[in-house]
Amino acid sequence: MFGLAISIFALVTLVLCWLMGEAEFRTKVIFTVIFLVTVGWSFLEPLTGMVAQGCLGAVLWWMTFGSRGR
């Protein structure tokens, strides 16, 4: 259940990055590919996939909301 919450968090932050983020198009595409890889990875190795999605969600959150005002 915790893994599902982390996956949803990563997906929501990815969508928010696409909608509100000030990153370049190329960066958004790269993070989308990384998200898809981590989803596939979570089927093979659930624990490491969950950790990777958590880290990706944190990075996406920082890129979308944390870098404003700089």
All heavy atoms as a GROMACS GRO file, in nm:
protein
  547
    1MET      N    1   0.081  -0.119   0.000
    1MET     CA    2   0.000   0.000   0.000
    1MET      C    3   0.087   0.127   0.000
    1MET      O    4   0.054   0.223  -0.064
    1MET     CB    5  -0.090  -0.004   0.124
    1MET     CG    6  -0.191   0.105   0.125
    1MET     SD    7  -0.307   0.076  -0.008
    1MET     CE    8  -0.441   0.171   0.044
    2PHE      N    9   0.198   0.120   0.076
    2PHE     CA   10   0.289   0.235   0.081
    2PHE      C   11   0.354   0.258  -0.055
    2PHE      O   12   0.375   0.373  -0.096
    2PHE     CB   13   0.394   0.212   0.189
    2PHE     CG   14   0.480   0.331   0.215
    2PHE    CD1   15   0.429   0.446   0.268
    2PHE    CD2   16   0.615   0.326   0.185
    2PHE    CE1   17   0.508   0.556   0.292
    2PHE    CE2   18   0.696   0.435   0.209
    2PHE     CZ   19   0.643   0.550   0.263
    3GLY      N   20   0.386   0.150  -0.126
    3GLY     CA   21   0.444   0.162  -0.259
    3GLY      C   22   0.350   0.228  -0.357
    3GLY      O   23   0.392   0.305  -0.443
    4LEU      N   24   0.221   0.198  -0.344
    4LEU     CA   25   0.121   0.261  -0.430
    4LEU      C   26   0.114   0.411  -0.404
    4LEU      O   27   0.103   0.491  -0.498
    4LEU     CB   28  -0.015   0.196  -0.408
    4LEU     CG   29  -0.130   0.248  -0.493
    4LEU    CD1   30  -0.104   0.222  -0.641
    4LEU    CD2   31  -0.260   0.185  -0.450
    5ALA      N   32   0.123   0.450  -0.278
    5ALA     CA   33   0.120   0.593  -0.244
    5ALA      C   34   0.241   0.665  -0.302
    5ALA      O   35   0.229   0.777  -0.352
    5ALA     CB   36   0.115   0.610  -0.092
    6ILE      N   37   0.357   0.601  -0.297
    6ILE     CA   38   0.477   0.663  -0.354
    6ILE      C   39   0.465   0.674  -0.506
    6ILE      O   40   0.503   0.775  -0.565
    6ILE     CB   41   0.602   0.584  -0.312
    6ILE    CG1   42   0.628   0.606  -0.164
    6ILE    CG2   43   0.724   0.626  -0.393
    6ILE    CD1   44   0.744   0.528  -0.109
    7SER      N   45   0.410   0.572  -0.570
    7SER     CA   46   0.391   0.576  -0.715
    7SER      C   47   0.294   0.687  -0.754
    7SER      O   48   0.316   0.758  -0.852
    7SER     CB   49   0.339   0.442  -0.766
    7SER     OG   50   0.432   0.341  -0.744
    8ILE      N   51   0.188   0.702  -0.678
    8ILE     CA   52   0.091   0.809  -0.707
    8ILE      C   53   0.155   0.945  -0.684
    8ILE      O   54   0.134   1.038  -0.763
    8ILE     CB   55  -0.035   0.790  -0.622
    8ILE    CG1   56  -0.112   0.666  -0.671
    8ILE    CG2   57  -0.124   0.913  -0.625
    8ILE    CD1   58  -0.227   0.626  -0.584
    9PHE      N   59   0.235   0.958  -0.579
    9PHE     CA   60   0.307   1.084  -0.554
    9PHE      C   61   0.399   1.119  -0.670
    9PHE      O   62   0.401   1.233  -0.716
    9PHE     CB   63   0.386   1.074  -0.423
    9PHE     CG   64   0.479   1.189  -0.400
    9PHE    CD1   65   0.430   1.315  -0.371
    9PHE    CD2   66   0.617   1.172  -0.406
    9PHE    CE1   67   0.516   1.421  -0.350
    9PHE    CE2   68   0.703   1.277  -0.385
    9PHE     CZ   69   0.653   1.403  -0.356
   10ALA      N   70   0.472   1.020  -0.720
   10ALA     CA   71   0.563   1.045  -0.832
   10ALA      C   72   0.484   1.083  -0.957
   10ALA      O   73   0.524   1.173  -1.031
   10ALA     CB   74   0.649   0.922  -0.858
   11LEU      N   75   0.372   1.016  -0.981
   11LEU     CA   76   0.290   1.048  -1.098
   11LEU      C   77   0.231   1.188  -1.088
   11LEU      O   78   0.233   1.265  -1.185
   11LEU     CB   79   0.179   0.944  -1.114
   11LEU     CG   80   0.082   0.968  -1.230
   11LEU    CD1   81   0.154   0.962  -1.363
   11LEU    CD2   82  -0.032   0.868  -1.224
   12VAL      N   83   0.180   1.223  -0.972
   12VAL     CA   84   0.120   1.357  -0.954
   12VAL      C   85   0.225   1.466  -0.970
   12VAL      O   86   0.200   1.568  -1.035
   12VAL     CB   87   0.049   1.366  -0.816
   12VAL    CG1   88   0.014   1.508  -0.781
   12VAL    CG2   89  -0.075   1.279  -0.816
   13THR      N   90   0.343   1.446  -0.913
   13THR     CA   91   0.447   1.548  -0.929
   13THR      C   92   0.495   1.556  -1.074
   13THR      O   93   0.530   1.665  -1.121
   13THR     CB   94   0.566   1.521  -0.836
   13THR    OG1   95   0.613   1.389  -0.856
   13THR    CG2   96   0.528   1.542  -0.692
   14LEU      N   97   0.493   1.444  -1.146
   14LEU     CA   98   0.529   1.449  -1.288
   14LEU      C   99   0.425   1.529  -1.366
   14LEU      O  100   0.461   1.614  -1.449
   14LEU     CB  101   0.541   1.307  -1.345
   14LEU     CG  102   0.576   1.297  -1.492
   14LEU    CD1  103   0.717   1.350  -1.517
   14LEU    CD2  104   0.564   1.154  -1.540
   15VAL      N  105   0.299   1.507  -1.339
   15VAL     CA  106   0.192   1.583  -1.408
   15VAL      C  107   0.202   1.731  -1.373
   15VAL      O  108   0.190   1.817  -1.461
   15VAL     CB  109   0.054   1.525  -1.372
   15VAL    CG1  110  -0.058   1.616  -1.420
   15VAL    CG2  111   0.038   1.386  -1.431
   16LEU      N  112   0.225   1.762  -1.246
   16LEU     CA  113   0.239   1.902  -1.206
   16LEU      C  114   0.362   1.966  -1.270
   16LEU      O  115   0.360   2.085  -1.303
   16LEU     CB  116   0.246   1.913  -1.054
   16LEU     CG  117   0.115   1.886  -0.980
   16LEU    CD1  118   0.139   1.887  -0.830
   16LEU    CD2  119   0.008   1.985  -1.019
   17CYS      N  120   0.467   1.888  -1.286
   17CYS     CA  121   0.586   1.940  -1.354
   17CYS      C  122   0.554   1.976  -1.498
   17CYS      O  123   0.598   2.079  -1.549
   17CYS     CB  124   0.699   1.838  -1.347
   17CYS     SG  125   0.853   1.893  -1.424
   18TRP      N  126   0.475   1.891  -1.565
   18TRP     CA  127   0.436   1.921  -1.703
   18TRP      C  128   0.344   2.042  -1.710
   18TRP      O  129   0.356   2.123  -1.802
   18TRP     CB  130   0.367   1.800  -1.766
   18TRP     CG  131   0.462   1.705  -1.829
   18TRP    CD1  132   0.509   1.590  -1.774
   18TRP    CD2  133   0.522   1.715  -1.959
   18TRP    NE1  134   0.596   1.528  -1.861
   18TRP    CE2  135   0.604   1.602  -1.976
   18TRP    CE3  136   0.514   1.808  -2.061
   18TRP    CZ2  137   0.678   1.582  -2.091
   18TRP    CZ3  138   0.587   1.787  -2.176
   18TRP    CH2  139   0.668   1.676  -2.190
   19LEU      N  140   0.254   2.057  -1.613
   19LEU     CA  141   0.158   2.166  -1.618
   19LEU      C  142   0.213   2.299  -1.568
   19LEU      O  143   0.187   2.404  -1.627
   19LEU     CB  144   0.033   2.130  -1.537
   19LEU     CG  145  -0.048   2.012  -1.588
   19LEU    CD1  146  -0.163   1.981  -1.493
   19LEU    CD2  147  -0.100   2.038  -1.728
   20MET      N  148   0.289   2.295  -1.458
   20MET     CA  149   0.329   2.419  -1.393
   20MET      C  150   0.479   2.442  -1.390
   20MET      O  151   0.523   2.552  -1.356
   20MET     CB  152   0.278   2.419  -1.248
   20MET     CG  153   0.129   2.408  -1.236
   20MET     SD  154   0.067   2.383  -1.069
   20MET     CE  155   0.175   2.472  -0.966
   21GLY      N  156   0.557   2.342  -1.420
   21GLY     CA  157   0.701   2.354  -1.409
   21GLY      C  158   0.762   2.445  -1.513
   21GLY      O  159   0.709   2.460  -1.624
   22GLU      N  160   0.871   2.505  -1.477
   22GLU     CA  161   0.940   2.596  -1.568
   22GLU      C  162   1.059   2.531  -1.635
   22GLU      O  163   1.146   2.598  -1.688
   22GLU     CB  164   0.984   2.721  -1.491
   22GLU     CG  165   0.867   2.798  -1.434
   22GLU     CD  166   0.911   2.918  -1.353
   22GLU    OE1  167   1.032   2.941  -1.341
   22GLU    OE2  168   0.824   2.986  -1.300
   23ALA      N  169   1.064   2.399  -1.632
   23ALA     CA  170   1.174   2.327  -1.695
   23ALA      C  171   1.154   2.323  -1.846
   23ALA      O  172   1.043   2.344  -1.896
   23ALA     CB  173   1.180   2.185  -1.640
   24GLU      N  174   1.262   2.297  -1.917
   24GLU     CA  175   1.254   2.286  -2.062
   24GLU      C  176   1.178   2.161  -2.103
   24GLU      O  177   1.165   2.066  -2.024
   24GLU     CB  178   1.394   2.279  -2.121
   24GLU     CG  179   1.474   2.404  -2.106
   24GLU     CD  180   1.611   2.391  -2.171
   24GLU    OE1  181   1.634   2.290  -2.241
   24GLU    OE2  182   1.693   2.480  -2.152
   25PHE      N  183   1.131   2.158  -2.225
   25PHE     CA  184   1.057   2.043  -2.278
   25PHE      C  185   1.143   1.916  -2.273
   25PHE      O  186   1.095   1.810  -2.233
   25PHE     CB  187   1.012   2.073  -2.421
   25PHE     CG  188   0.939   1.958  -2.484
   25PHE    CD1  189   0.808   1.931  -2.450
   25PHE    CD2  190   1.002   1.877  -2.577
   25PHE    CE1  191   0.742   1.824  -2.508
   25PHE    CE2  192   0.936   1.771  -2.635
   25PHE     CZ  193   0.805   1.745  -2.600
   26ARG      N  194   1.267   1.929  -2.310
   26ARG     CA  195   1.358   1.815  -2.311
   26ARG      C  196   1.375   1.755  -2.172
   26ARG      O  197   1.375   1.632  -2.155
   26ARG     CB  198   1.493   1.859  -2.366
   26ARG     CG  199   1.598   1.755  -2.367
   26ARG     CD  200   1.727   1.806  -2.426
   26ARG     NE  201   1.750   1.946  -2.387
   26ARG     CZ  202   1.843   2.022  -2.438
   26ARG    NH1  203   1.923   1.976  -2.531
   26ARG    NH2  204   1.860   2.147  -2.399
   27THR      N  205   1.384   1.839  -2.071
   27THR     CA  206   1.397   1.792  -1.933
   27THR      C  207   1.271   1.718  -1.889
   27THR      O  208   1.279   1.614  -1.823
   27THR     CB  209   1.423   1.911  -1.839
   27THR    OG1  210   1.537   1.983  -1.887
   27THR    CG2  211   1.447   1.866  -1.698
   28LYS      N  212   1.156   1.770  -1.927
   28LYS     CA  213   1.030   1.704  -1.892
   28LYS      C  214   1.018   1.568  -1.959
   28LYS      O  215   0.971   1.472  -1.897
   28LYS     CB  216   0.912   1.793  -1.931
   28LYS     CG  217   0.904   1.920  -1.850
   28LYS     CD  218   0.790   2.007  -1.899
   28LYS     CE  219   0.785   2.138  -1.824
   28LYS     NZ  220   0.677   2.226  -1.869
   29VAL      N  221   1.064   1.557  -2.081
   29VAL     CA  222   1.060   1.429  -2.151
   29VAL      C  223   1.155   1.330  -2.084
   29VAL      O  224   1.121   1.212  -2.066
   29VAL     CB  225   1.094   1.447  -2.301
   29VAL    CG1  226   1.116   1.314  -2.369
   29VAL    CG2  227   0.985   1.524  -2.371
   30ILE      N  228   1.273   1.375  -2.045
   30ILE     CA  229   1.369   1.288  -1.977
   30ILE      C  230   1.310   1.236  -1.846
   30ILE      O  231   1.320   1.116  -1.816
   30ILE     CB  232   1.502   1.361  -1.954
   30ILE    CG1  233   1.573   1.382  -2.088
   30ILE    CG2  234   1.590   1.285  -1.856
   30ILE    CD1  235   1.693   1.474  -2.080
   31PHE      N  236   1.247   1.322  -1.768
   31PHE     CA  237   1.187   1.277  -1.643
   31PHE      C  238   1.068   1.185  -1.666
   31PHE      O  239   1.042   1.095  -1.586
   31PHE     CB  240   1.146   1.396  -1.556
   31PHE     CG  241   1.261   1.451  -1.477
   31PHE    CD1  242   1.303   1.581  -1.496
   31PHE    CD2  243   1.327   1.374  -1.384
   31PHE    CE1  244   1.408   1.633  -1.424
   31PHE    CE2  245   1.433   1.423  -1.311
   31PHE     CZ  246   1.474   1.553  -1.331
   32THR      N  247   0.995   1.204  -1.775
   32THR     CA  248   0.887   1.112  -1.808
   32THR      C  249   0.941   0.974  -1.841
   32THR      O  250   0.887   0.872  -1.796
   32THR     CB  251   0.805   1.167  -1.926
   32THR    OG1  252   0.754   1.297  -1.891
   32THR    CG2  253   0.689   1.075  -1.959
   33VAL      N  254   1.049   0.969  -1.915
   33VAL     CA  255   1.112   0.840  -1.947
   33VAL      C  256   1.165   0.774  -1.820
   33VAL      O  257   1.148   0.653  -1.800
   33VAL     CB  258   1.224   0.859  -2.052
   33VAL    CG1  259   1.307   0.733  -2.068
   33VAL    CG2  260   1.164   0.901  -2.185
   34ILE      N  261   1.227   0.852  -1.732
   34ILE     CA  262   1.275   0.797  -1.606
   34ILE      C  263   1.160   0.743  -1.523
   34ILE      O  264   1.170   0.637  -1.461
   34ILE     CB  265   1.356   0.903  -1.527
   34ILE    CG1  266   1.486   0.935  -1.600
   34ILE    CG2  267   1.384   0.856  -1.384
   34ILE    CD1  268   1.562   1.051  -1.541
   35PHE      N  269   1.046   0.814  -1.522
   35PHE     CA  270   0.930   0.764  -1.448
   35PHE      C  271   0.882   0.631  -1.505
   35PHE      O  272   0.851   0.539  -1.429
   35PHE     CB  273   0.817   0.867  -1.453
   35PHE     CG  274   0.689   0.816  -1.392
   35PHE    CD1  275   0.676   0.808  -1.255
   35PHE    CD2  276   0.583   0.775  -1.472
   35PHE    CE1  277   0.558   0.760  -1.198
   35PHE    CE2  278   0.467   0.726  -1.416
   35PHE     CZ  279   0.455   0.719  -1.279
   36LEU      N  280   0.875   0.620  -1.636
   36LEU     CA  281   0.831   0.495  -1.697
   36LEU      C  282   0.928   0.381  -1.667
   36LEU      O  283   0.886   0.267  -1.645
   36LEU     CB  284   0.814   0.514  -1.848
   36LEU     CG  285   0.701   0.607  -1.889
   36LEU    CD1  286   0.702   0.629  -2.040
   36LEU    CD2  287   0.567   0.554  -1.843
   37VAL      N  288   1.057   0.411  -1.664
   37VAL     CA  289   1.156   0.308  -1.629
   37VAL      C  290   1.138   0.264  -1.484
   37VAL      O  291   1.143   0.144  -1.454
   37VAL     CB  292   1.298   0.360  -1.655
   37VAL    CG1  293   1.402   0.270  -1.591
   37VAL    CG2  294   1.324   0.374  -1.803
   38THR      N  295   1.113   0.358  -1.393
   38THR     CA  296   1.095   0.320  -1.253
   38THR      C  297   0.966   0.241  -1.232
   38THR      O  298   0.961   0.156  -1.142
   38THR     CB  299   1.097   0.443  -1.160
   38THR    OG1  300   0.993   0.533  -1.196
   38THR    CG2  301   1.231   0.511  -1.163
   39VAL      N  302   0.864   0.268  -1.311
   39VAL     CA  303   0.741   0.188  -1.301
   39VAL      C  304   0.771   0.044  -1.343
   39VAL      O  305   0.730  -0.051  -1.275
   39VAL     CB  306   0.629   0.248  -1.387
   39VAL    CG1  307   0.514   0.151  -1.403
   39VAL    CG2  308   0.580   0.377  -1.327
   40GLY      N  309   0.842   0.026  -1.452
   40GLY     CA  310   0.880  -0.108  -1.494
   40GLY      C  311   0.972  -0.175  -1.394
   40GLY      O  312   0.962  -0.296  -1.368
   41TRP      N  313   1.062  -0.096  -1.336
   41TRP     CA  314   1.156  -0.147  -1.238
   41TRP      C  315   1.084  -0.195  -1.112
   41TRP      O  316   1.124  -0.292  -1.049
   41TRP     CB  317   1.255  -0.038  -1.204
   41TRP     CG  318   1.375  -0.079  -1.125
   41TRP    CD1  319   1.408  -0.205  -1.085
   41TRP    CD2  320   1.477   0.007  -1.078
   41TRP    NE1  321   1.525  -0.202  -1.015
   41TRP    CE2  322   1.570  -0.072  -1.009
   41TRP    CE3  323   1.499   0.143  -1.087
   41TRP    CZ2  324   1.682  -0.020  -0.949
   41TRP    CZ3  325   1.612   0.195  -1.028
   41TRP    CH2  326   1.702   0.115  -0.960
   42SER      N  327   0.975  -0.125  -1.076
   42SER     CA  328   0.903  -0.164  -0.955
   42SER      C  329   0.833  -0.298  -0.970
   42SER      O  330   0.800  -0.362  -0.870
   42SER     CB  331   0.803  -0.055  -0.915
   42SER     OG  332   0.702  -0.044  -1.012
   43PHE      N  333   0.809  -0.343  -1.092
   43PHE     CA  334   0.754  -0.477  -1.112
   43PHE      C  335   0.861  -0.584  -1.096
   43PHE      O  336   0.832  -0.694  -1.052
   43PHE     CB  337   0.688  -0.489  -1.250
   43PHE     CG  338   0.558  -0.417  -1.260
   43PHE    CD1  339   0.543  -0.310  -1.346
   43PHE    CD2  340   0.448  -0.457  -1.185
   43PHE    CE1  341   0.423  -0.242  -1.356
   43PHE    CE2  342   0.328  -0.390  -1.193
   43PHE     CZ  343   0.314  -0.283  -1.279
   44LEU      N  344   0.984  -0.551  -1.130
   44LEU     CA  345   1.093  -0.648  -1.119
   44LEU      C  346   1.151  -0.652  -0.978
   44LEU      O  347   1.175  -0.760  -0.923
   44LEU     CB  348   1.203  -0.614  -1.220
   44LEU     CG  349   1.163  -0.619  -1.367
   44LEU    CD1  350   1.277  -0.570  -1.454
   44LEU    CD2  351   1.120  -0.759  -1.405
   45GLU      N  352   1.181  -0.538  -0.924
   45GLU     CA  353   1.238  -0.525  -0.789
   45GLU      C  354   1.153  -0.424  -0.712
   45GLU      O  355   1.177  -0.304  -0.719
   45GLU     CB  356   1.382  -0.475  -0.796
   45GLU     CG  357   1.479  -0.570  -0.860
   45GLU     CD  358   1.513  -0.684  -0.768
   45GLU    OE1  359   1.503  -0.669  -0.645
   45GLU    OE2  360   1.548  -0.791  -0.821
   46PRO      N  361   1.051  -0.469  -0.640
   46PRO     CA  362   0.956  -0.376  -0.577
   46PRO      C  363   1.020  -0.275  -0.481
   46PRO      O  364   0.986  -0.157  -0.485
   46PRO     CB  365   0.860  -0.467  -0.502
   46PRO     CG  366   0.871  -0.598  -0.569
   46PRO     CD  367   1.012  -0.608  -0.619
   47LEU      N  368   1.112  -0.318  -0.398
   47LEU     CA  369   1.169  -0.226  -0.299
   47LEU      C  370   1.256  -0.119  -0.364
   47LEU      O  371   1.241   0.000  -0.335
   47LEU     CB  372   1.251  -0.304  -0.196
   47LEU     CG  373   1.308  -0.221  -0.082
   47LEU    CD1  374   1.196  -0.156  -0.003
   47LEU    CD2  375   1.394  -0.306   0.008
   48THR      N  376   1.344  -0.159  -0.454
   48THR     CA  377   1.431  -0.059  -0.518
   48THR      C  378   1.351   0.029  -0.614
   48THR      O  379   1.383   0.147  -0.629
   48THR     CB  380   1.547  -0.127  -0.592
   48THR    OG1  381   1.495  -0.221  -0.685
   48THR    CG2  382   1.641  -0.195  -0.496
   49GLY      N  383   1.249  -0.026  -0.676
   49GLY     CA  384   1.162   0.056  -0.761
   49GLY      C  385   1.088   0.161  -0.681
   49GLY      O  386   1.072   0.275  -0.724
   50MET      N  387   1.044   0.123  -0.561
   50MET     CA  388   0.973   0.217  -0.475
   50MET      C  389   1.068   0.328  -0.428
   50MET      O  390   1.031   0.445  -0.426
   50MET     CB  391   0.917   0.142  -0.354
   50MET     CG  392   0.835   0.227  -0.262
   50MET     SD  393   0.754   0.136  -0.131
   50MET     CE  394   0.892   0.065  -0.044
   51VAL      N  395   1.190   0.292  -0.395
   51VAL     CA  396   1.289   0.392  -0.354
   51VAL      C  397   1.320   0.487  -0.471
   51VAL      O  398   1.328   0.609  -0.453
   51VAL     CB  399   1.417   0.324  -0.301
   51VAL    CG1  400   1.529   0.423  -0.282
   51VAL    CG2  401   1.388   0.251  -0.172
   52ALA      N  402   1.334   0.431  -0.591
   52ALA     CA  403   1.364   0.513  -0.708
   52ALA      C  404   1.249   0.609  -0.738
   52ALA      O  405   1.272   0.725  -0.771
   52ALA     CB  406   1.391   0.424  -0.829
   53GLN      N  407   1.125   0.562  -0.725
   53GLN     CA  408   1.011   0.650  -0.749
   53GLN      C  409   0.999   0.757  -0.642
   53GLN      O  410   0.960   0.870  -0.671
   53GLN     CB  411   0.883   0.569  -0.758
   53GLN     CG  412   0.869   0.500  -0.890
   53GLN     CD  413   0.733   0.435  -0.907
   53GLN    OE1  414   0.662   0.412  -0.810
   53GLN    NE2  415   0.699   0.404  -1.029
   54GLY      N  416   1.033   0.723  -0.518
   54GLY     CA  417   1.033   0.823  -0.412
   54GLY      C  418   1.135   0.933  -0.437
   54GLY      O  419   1.106   1.052  -0.419
   55CYS      N  420   1.254   0.893  -0.478
   55CYS     CA  421   1.358   0.991  -0.511
   55CYS      C  422   1.317   1.076  -0.632
   55CYS      O  423   1.338   1.198  -0.632
   55CYS     CB  424   1.490   0.921  -0.539
   55CYS     SG  425   1.563   0.843  -0.395
   56LEU      N  426   1.260   1.012  -0.732
   56LEU     CA  427   1.214   1.086  -0.850
   56LEU      C  428   1.104   1.185  -0.813
   56LEU      O  429   1.105   1.299  -0.858
   56LEU     CB  430   1.163   0.989  -0.957
   56LEU     CG  431   1.106   1.052  -1.082
   56LEU    CD1  432   1.214   1.127  -1.158
   56LEU    CD2  433   1.042   0.948  -1.171
   57GLY      N  434   1.012   1.143  -0.727
   57GLY     CA  435   0.906   1.234  -0.682
   57GLY      C  436   0.961   1.354  -0.608
   57GLY      O  437   0.915   1.467  -0.627
   58ALA      N  438   1.063   1.331  -0.524
   58ALA     CA  439   1.125   1.442  -0.450
   58ALA      C  440   1.195   1.539  -0.545
   58ALA      O  441   1.184   1.660  -0.530
   58ALA     CB  442   1.222   1.387  -0.347
   59VAL      N  443   1.266   1.485  -0.643
   59VAL     CA  444   1.335   1.571  -0.740
   59VAL      C  445   1.234   1.649  -0.823
   59VAL      O  446   1.251   1.770  -0.848
   59VAL     CB  447   1.428   1.487  -0.830
   59VAL    CG1  448   1.479   1.567  -0.948
   59VAL    CG2  449   1.544   1.433  -0.750
   60LEU      N  450   1.128   1.584  -0.866
   60LEU     CA  451   1.026   1.653  -0.945
   60LEU      C  452   0.957   1.760  -0.862
   60LEU      O  453   0.924   1.867  -0.913
   60LEU     CB  454   0.924   1.553  -0.999
   60LEU     CG  455   0.970   1.466  -1.114
   60LEU    CD1  456   0.872   1.354  -1.141
   60LEU    CD2  457   0.991   1.549  -1.238
   61TRP      N  458   0.931   1.731  -0.734
   61TRP     CA  459   0.870   1.831  -0.647
   61TRP      C  460   0.961   1.953  -0.636
   61TRP      O  461   0.915   2.066  -0.645
   61TRP     CB  462   0.844   1.771  -0.509
   61TRP     CG  463   0.776   1.866  -0.418
   61TRP    CD1  464   0.834   1.953  -0.332
   61TRP    CD2  465   0.636   1.887  -0.406
   61TRP    NE1  466   0.739   2.026  -0.266
   61TRP    CE2  467   0.616   1.988  -0.309
   61TRP    CE3  468   0.525   1.829  -0.467
   61TRP    CZ2  469   0.489   2.031  -0.273
   61TRP    CZ3  470   0.399   1.873  -0.430
   61TRP    CH2  471   0.382   1.973  -0.334
   62TRP      N  472   1.091   1.931  -0.618
   62TRP     CA  473   1.183   2.043  -0.607
   62TRP      C  474   1.190   2.121  -0.737
   62TRP      O  475   1.193   2.244  -0.736
   62TRP     CB  476   1.322   1.994  -0.568
   62TRP     CG  477   1.417   2.108  -0.552
   62TRP    CD1  478   1.430   2.188  -0.444
   62TRP    CD2  479   1.508   2.157  -0.650
   62TRP    NE1  480   1.526   2.283  -0.468
   62TRP    CE2  481   1.574   2.268  -0.594
   62TRP    CE3  482   1.539   2.118  -0.780
   62TRP    CZ2  483   1.670   2.339  -0.663
   62TRP    CZ3  484   1.635   2.190  -0.849
   62TRP    CH2  485   1.699   2.299  -0.790
   63MET      N  486   1.191   2.049  -0.851
   63MET     CA  487   1.197   2.120  -0.980
   63MET      C  488   1.072   2.200  -1.006
   63MET      O  489   1.078   2.306  -1.070
   63MET     CB  490   1.218   2.019  -1.094
   63MET     CG  491   1.358   1.970  -1.104
   63MET     SD  492   1.384   1.882  -1.257
   63MET     CE  493   1.344   2.006  -1.377
   64THR      N  494   0.958   2.152  -0.960
   64THR     CA  495   0.832   2.221  -0.988
   64THR      C  496   0.807   2.336  -0.890
   64THR      O  497   0.768   2.444  -0.931
   64THR     CB  498   0.715   2.121  -0.982
   64THR    OG1  499   0.742   2.014  -1.072
   64THR    CG2  500   0.586   2.187  -1.021
   65PHE      N  501   0.829   2.313  -0.761
   65PHE     CA  502   0.792   2.411  -0.660
   65PHE      C  503   0.911   2.471  -0.585
   65PHE      O  504   0.902   2.583  -0.538
   65PHE     CB  505   0.697   2.348  -0.558
   65PHE     CG  506   0.570   2.299  -0.619
   65PHE    CD1  507   0.543   2.164  -0.627
   65PHE    CD2  508   0.478   2.387  -0.671
   65PHE    CE1  509   0.427   2.118  -0.683
   65PHE    CE2  510   0.361   2.343  -0.728
   65PHE     CZ  511   0.335   2.208  -0.734
   66GLY      N  512   1.020   2.400  -0.573
   66GLY     CA  513   1.130   2.445  -0.490
   66GLY      C  514   1.222   2.546  -0.553
   66GLY      O  515   1.288   2.621  -0.485
   67SER      N  516   1.227   2.551  -0.684
   67SER     CA  517   1.322   2.640  -0.750
   67SER      C  518   1.260   2.774  -0.785
   67SER      O  519   1.323   2.857  -0.848
   67SER     CB  520   1.374   2.574  -0.877
   67SER     OG  521   1.269   2.547  -0.967
   68ARG      N  522   1.135   2.798  -0.745
   68ARG     CA  523   1.074   2.927  -0.775
   68ARG      C  524   1.137   3.036  -0.687
   68ARG      O  525   1.174   3.014  -0.574
   68ARG     CB  526   0.924   2.923  -0.747
   68ARG     CG  527   0.851   2.836  -0.844
   68ARG     CD  528   0.703   2.844  -0.819
   68ARG     NE  529   0.636   2.745  -0.899
   68ARG     CZ  530   0.574   2.771  -1.013
   68ARG    NH1  531   0.572   2.894  -1.058
   68ARG    NH2  532   0.516   2.676  -1.080
   69GLY      N  533   1.149   3.152  -0.744
   69GLY     CA  534   1.205   3.264  -0.671
   69GLY      C  535   1.355   3.276  -0.677
   69GLY      O  536   1.413   3.362  -0.616
   70ARG      N  537   1.419   3.189  -0.752
   70ARG     CA  538   1.565   3.198  -0.764
   70ARG      C  539   1.602   3.279  -0.885
   70ARG      O  540   1.541   3.287  -0.981
   70ARG     CB  541   1.627   3.060  -0.776
   70ARG     CG  542   1.620   2.988  -0.647
   70ARG     CD  543   1.692   2.859  -0.658
   70ARG     NE  544   1.678   2.788  -0.532
   70ARG     CZ  545   1.753   2.689  -0.496
   70ARG    NH1  546   1.849   2.647  -0.572
   70ARG    NH2  547   1.734   2.631  -0.382
   0.00000   0.00000   0.00000
